[in-house]
């Protein structure tokens, strides 16, 4: 009876064993719940239970078909190795290093604000593109501020020396 009902769903050859197991569970449930006093034949009741169990299985597959798990194989690379979602989303960046850079950057901004005068701050910010701006050459900074390139160089050197002191360098 179970095999006959499974044929109705045109399952792929690899799915047949699973569907037979699921259909058998439906048949076992039918044996446990059949009531002959209701006037139905067991074959009718049993086939309906098997069919319902298989349909429930297909519904659960449809619900989970859109779910993707990190470890589940999605594709293969050019060498034939399986690729999972975790492999595809893997980030090679080092979080500890990123945190260290962020902390040091905040310290440096604090030192720039605390230790440098306005002219030195402006030159360092323009030269190194701090605050989201593009880094400029000494010549471009000199032109922008209306001073000589050598003066920009001296101010930059003095500012960098002031910033090195807190770092112990």
Phi, psi and omega in degrees: 000315183297313181298322180296318180292323181296324179303329182297334184263004177046050181288149175295156185304325181287338182273345187300316180299317178297315181294325177296318178297316180294318177296323178295323175299318177299321179293320178296319177298322179296318179298320182286335186246359183294135178234105184293341182287350180277351175090007176262153176279151181297323181299320179292312181295315181297317180295324178294320179294318178297314180298317179298319180296318179293318179296321176298321178297315180296322178296318180293326176295320181294323179294320184269357183294333180273352179278137178236133181255148183302321184272352184289135180290127181254323187201181175235151177274184184295340178269358179090004178282141180287144178244129177256171178299324178298321178294320183290320183273355184303136180247124184277001181287153181261112184297319180299320179293319179297317178296318179299316178297317180297315180297315180294325178295317179296320177298316181296317177299321176298316179295320179300314181290325185274324191259337186258147174281176186299319181294315179297316178302312182300317182292316180297317180298316180291317183296321186254005176065034180287153179078019175093355179279169178279143177290133181250155175284166178300321180298317180294321178295316180300316180296318181295322183267353179072034178232174181281157179296321181294327177292320176300317181298315179296315180296318179298316180298316179296319180294319180294321176298318178298323182283336180287327184307310181297334180276356177075024180253000000 
